[in-house]
Amino acid sequence: MASLEIDLNTLEASGRECEFLLDSQWLRNSMAQVEVVVPTEADHGVVNVRVQRNGDDILVYGRVKVNIQLTCVRSLAEFTHNVDTPITALFAPRGSKITHAGGDVDLSAEDCDRDEYSGNKLALDAIVREHIILEIPMNPTCVGPDEGLKVPAHLSVEAFGEEQGSADAESINSGASAAADPRLAPLQELARMMGQKEE
């Protein structure tokens, strides 16, 4: 059942402003098939549109604003993604679209973009869902392209102490560690030989 529904019987000739709240339940149901979305009770949004008649057609335009939780493809952490996008749709009475039994038919861009409605109710759920999904990145990340991932606290220098971190760094650079993995011996030998050549 549609929840973002407009009663066309109450639509004035000059048009009407409409506002719909997108609660967590609507988002959970609408985004159920989108793998990167993590539904939470904190998700919410709003749809503000103006609806007006254009002959038998119904023109809808406005904005969709919503916060959704995504899974970062790099760190697998959850983060909030803000969607703020314009929405425009033209609805025609069902059955009024151009049909052709066979052969070629020329369709304008307006014909291709036109949706349908029937009766005296206009449901916006599908078009709003489509606009939200189009604003979700294919590979969502919780940091920008110029930012690196944060080092987890348990792996930071502070977790081991600065002295231990410095000692480990010196040991790695010199290639001499009492507890070195024997599989690294060939690389350590190569590093030693290259160091002798440079001298």
Secondary structure, DSSP 8 states (H G I E B T S, - for coil): --SSEEEGGG--TT-EEEEEEE-HHHHHHHTTT-TTB---TT-EEEEEEEEEEETTEEEEEEEEEEEEEEE-TTT--EEEEEEEEEEEEEEEETT-S---SSS-----HHHHHEEEEBTTEEE-HHHHHHHHHHTS-SS--SS-TT------GGGSHHHH-HHHHHHHHHHHHHT--TT--GGGHHHHHHHHHHHHHH-
